[in-house]
Amino acid sequence: MSDYQQRLLRAIPGGAHTYSRGFDQFPQNAPQILSMGKSVYVFDPEGNRYLDYGMALRAVNIGYAEPEVNAGALREIEHGNNLTRASTIELEAAETLIDLIDAIDMVKFTKNGSTSVSAAVKLSRAYTGRTLVARCSDQPFLSYDDWFIGSTVLTRGIPDDTLAHTKLFNYNDLSSLEALFAEYPDQFACVAMEAATVENPKEGFLEGVQALCKKHGVVFVVDEMITGFRWHLKGAQHLYGIKPDLCTFGKAMANGFSVSCVAGRREIMELGSIEFEGRERVFLLSTTHGAEMSGLGAFVATMKFMREHPVVEHLWDYGAKLIALLREKAEEHGVSHSFKAGGIACSPYYLTLDASGVSSLPLRTLFSQEMVRNGVLMPWIAISYRHGEEELALTAQALEKALPIYRAALERGVEHYLVGPAIKPVFRKVN
């Protein structure tokens, strides 16, 4: 373990501020700490460069240190960054989002997605007077708050009565949601889900969820942390033809700057407002740094850049090429039965399967290890506008060296080639 890793673990629980950046999510030869990023490359303190497919956990959709976005942030820093009352950039950012997304009448900014989705749940409970939440079991993360984490295996520190308030249904299985509504009639405040993750919705599924919510008086919450500003400039909700009651955005909305929001229908959002004399209040979000001007300046600049450049179109195009490349190289090296690539083109994935067809974390670690050895950091696949033909060629070169090792591991055993421990699931009961 490097000195950096020891220092990180000594200073920060888990060694990072999101578990997906923890040392247990990367092979042993991955850089333990990074000093900077530029375009689609990251650098460690020794100056080693890596082509990055992590892109700040999908938060960067244009490129690291993008000049126009940085300029938008720096301009607001020079304006004071955080003022005593609402700022002009705060209003401009809110009106920009309202003008862009059809389902949004009002917006409340904050700093991270967990806060935004939990705010949507609170609004839903206040609006309906109900307590239960239906969340999609196939989507791994909506919030760090108890209402969500209590529905995973990580229940330590969460009161027992909280665990009973979140129920699970399956993606692309409308009957599983219908069964929940039948089992707990008039008890659900909201359905919270992403429009898509690794697969597209089946025809009629999202429309069916929306119709069920309307029929039963349930608030339809769509989390667009990942899909927003990647699937479509107006969000996956526009691409799939739905109109949620509430929606949440973050990550790519400001090209890596800390901006997130909960937004949606006025009659729900205004429950958190103050101008209605005599109405019982909902204490929604009240954060000192929620409307920090630098981040909102970056958001406005990001939206301007995306209107002027084919960012989303490029993500779809590059992703399709990358999926084809991964499949082609896997076939060439005789590992296509084990190494699979697929997914929605703007957000591809790869799978590493053992002999029985089950996902193998040791094999995934080995693949990631060999890609790192050849200058490519690919813990997962997140594409940005600055991934181009040169990066595709670099990826192909790394695959040419990584996949023969992968094939040898399939033949002899992964333990002969893997250096250090295999990566572990983020959601696990015991370390």
Steps between C-alpha positions, in 0.01 A plus 500: 500500500641835397568780742221698335250222570606473864467876542159500332366224724643667808335833417174403323260212584525270200785704356276707273178699511300253294535125538532456124841669525620266776812285461282186499345607168826498302781256425813528709700662218251783448614848605419536869452875473465746212635852474313640199294434190500659156269415211450122549832430673587485869843527659651370822744707710797340320369626166381165362212549256196277460222510244193518723166327455389572856453874434438595864232236549322621182491862619717627211329476162701758303855465634713579802595866547293611201596867442151638432351328804790606721454857379135493603597385848790743537283794398266426790789450741609852412144615574528374857397133463243504784296806593262604777190474280413312183740578216437588138671180383270305733197642320660453157583138578148427625338658196744320269393161636129589500521610136687184404308215669128473423402344834661775710306798636723566802845386613697484823878467469726310736842335488449125450255251360419324825373824650290571191332159485433501874344845461272357230394224740426755773294714262310191387415404856387853579290522184326165539493461878637147452827343609597203280751525215517256207848491353642300211701202627716476185644849539789504744503845659254783553609652831723451804206580729330237715186463287717358218798337673260318732373311194850363431708255705666794680248547781736564792417830671150522348190472726287192439184698433678685218574173321130428453429823313677414173371222274661358186372435150681380187600699195308414182249303710189711539316216676747516791402864561132421460540228765652751743216746451250217557679376814528848654197693368512878540829483693761597239622858487720453194668274251871588477701366207735572214349500152776261387837367607654205316201424279229693321146483635268252335230654287231639727684441829579859600167620367338224708681611815391858435138392448499284814634789706230730367227242561604440862591858590872418531773753417716382207866586573760449225865519605714632212837515675651266241266541204470878514698687231627168365192327355359830370550870571146496642564183696404137457144599590478687168662216305253247641195726484408524867430796727581431866346694787845555649844444354855528627817592315870524587834360380534610136278807535806712584779289344637390837421803714292432809146577386187292549131577524148382570245642259154448363133594521423832665225371727743253658815712498330804652428301815851608594427867439425779751262748335172320576386653827327261735607182313687232695862504390720224366861562593649391171866576429686777679870481421755779525691376196208362297508795263876559507558727206804329348314174451194668355723702268650171385150358445391793283827479305459124456149544360626768260782271385258212448267713292792606278672160466363150426596360841216252541521385138872435550439292813263275308736474201819435698321252725378298204855492360643399838251216546585374151873523575470310829298225335735481202812467716334247730412289196851532353660381825257216559341636819161615370329226702633663817557867419181673390431860401161660456253745645343821380747656256544826692575301817664164417601226740724195498453169679753235604344155534641181648463155343146466633394834357496680836654845543856466632657780702848341484482499119369857499789602722749326273363676191514836677852420626628429150334808354663713771832333418451631147397852596120473502289546813175314431324410826175548308419692182401866507547690175571868451499735203881504492526124447592486132665286236840528667355369826322219319834399347672510840223282639547252216875483571436434869247228418751329271732458800240442772282235341776238442565511876127471558485194274796342678323554831192322367717204399734479803308676774467867584702456821816454289469851351314717746724717717333585829141444609195503278273803513196469725135604468426845641181368659622220726411420859857442623826665391 
